[in-house]
Amino acid sequence: KHIETQLLQSPDKQISLTDPDARSMSVGGRGSGTVGYNVQTAVDAQHHLIIAHEVTNVGHDRGQLSNMAKQARDQIGAESLTVVADRGYYTGTEIVACEQAGISTFVPKPLTSSSKAEGRFGKQDFLYVSESNEYRCPAGELLTKRYSTWEDGMLMHVYWFSGCQSCAMHNQCTTGKERRLKRWEHEAVVDAMQVQLEHDPGKMKVRRQTVEHPFGTLKYWMGATHFLTRTLPRVSTEMSLHVLAYNLKRMMSILGTKGLLDAITR
């Protein structure tokens, strides 16, 4: 009962009796997970050096894109940066935050549409016509803007076509009276990113070859061992030591030991 009281009082309804800062992390597959930490890294595509890293106890990556991108940009002293991330980082507000900071992003959109999963048209089947601020549906009809509303702090515009019920494709489109679409006020930024990604699909291959390399190497070095320390500050320090060792060995591979010493002493 005492533990239950603590559990209900905790902000995220989680308690770890081994490490008070550790939290449940999704590791792929519904219902699967492990208790630990979420390590974020930004890795350069040319040399696979870890430019920036951070340890969090948040079990997902959705709020980390702009944070890690800005850290990487500041570390290398660049005014602009191109960042590639997997679909776990996809959040409209994070993509816009990067765009406003002069950072170009490539993040594939997750396929979460229940309509598509149930065999109906998804939002991607509707073409947005910017000139008239309308959506063209698969049947060729135009969905016009009806009203705007706020959802989770985001201004959303709502569109629909009033003649949906007489459409021959109605059952392929919606189970309701008419198909309604919502468009975020900054969705043009997200749309432009998706167009760029479609024209350069090789970007995701580069991501896999880049950011996964250090993780694979570090896990190989650690073997079956997990983090040896407990609590977020200590785990962060332990990870920093891993990153330092990794980057030093990478630099020795790139420049040689003498080259690295020369670079350090300049």
Buried (B, 14 or more C-beta within 10 A) or exposed (E): EEEEEEEEEEEEEEBBEEBEBBBBBBEEEEEEBEBBBBBBBBBBEEBBBBBBBBBBBBBEBEEBBBBBBBBBBEEEEEEEBEBBBBEBBBBBBBBBBBBEEEBBBBBBBEEEBEBBEEEBBBBEBBEBEEEEEBBBBBBEBEBEBEEEEEEEEBEBBBBBBEEBEEBEBBEBBBEEEBBBBBBBEBBEBBBEBBEEBEEEEEBBEEBEEBBBBBBEBBEEEEEEEEBEEBEBEBBBEBBEEBBEEBBEEBBBEBBEEEEBEEEEEE
